Amino acid sequence: MAISRTFSTFLTKYQTDEPVMPFISKDLIMLMKSLLKKFIKEEILNDITALQMVRLDTTDKKARKQLKILDIGLGAEGIIKVSMDVLVILLLALLPGLCDTKLMADMRRSERQISRDLALGGKTAQSSTFNFLGLAKHAVDGNRNSNFLYGSCTHTNLENNPWWRVDLMGVYKISRVTITNRGDCCGEWLSGAQIRIGNSLNSNGNNNELAATIWSIPNGGTETYTFKHIKGRYVNIVLPGIFKILILCEVEVYSR
Ligand SMILES: [Ca+2]
């Protein structure tokens, strides 16, 4: 009864033929949490994120409430005592499926941020900025669009030794960096750029350890550079030489 009341309220609220998925992710998270509270200890569910909720190991008996204090209604009580594993796993399998739009996209984006591209959305800086289309943050906006006019690339002025930097806001063992070059022209301008990683901001971080050199990426191309891991918080792209322009359409940083 307790579970059916939770569901019926939810279903009544969304009793419509209109597409509602874009608007219900928060409610689905609340619904999941409400149902999990019937089985899982409340201290584990406090402040839990959607991603953590889906990943919750419901087979861990330490996470569960004791059977004798479960409050799931009389009708379900007999069933739940013999098939709790099945019900909880079914719940976690079904609900993410119901919200396979905005919520799942948010969770996939979160997963990328946590375990994959460390630079995504990071704090950026560069030696100079040509104009509003070439902001430093455009190299970590999650968009590899290589046409400069679409506003997803960086662009310094013509200068000596231009550089770009992302602050990962933490120290990571970095072993892979993926660079996307400008596509609408000028791909050769990036040749000779260096990927440097470390914890120092001396010389703006441009003297940190050399991880790799970008010898050539074709117009609009994406290349990945792998190397023995370097521990660092800052990832710099430095283009040594006089009268250079540094343009980057995306920089992705990975720890594995
Ligand atoms: Ca970009």
Residues whose N, C-alpha, C, O or C-beta is under 5 A from the ligand:
A	BS01	CA	H138 A139 V140 D141 N143 R144 S152 C153 C249 E250
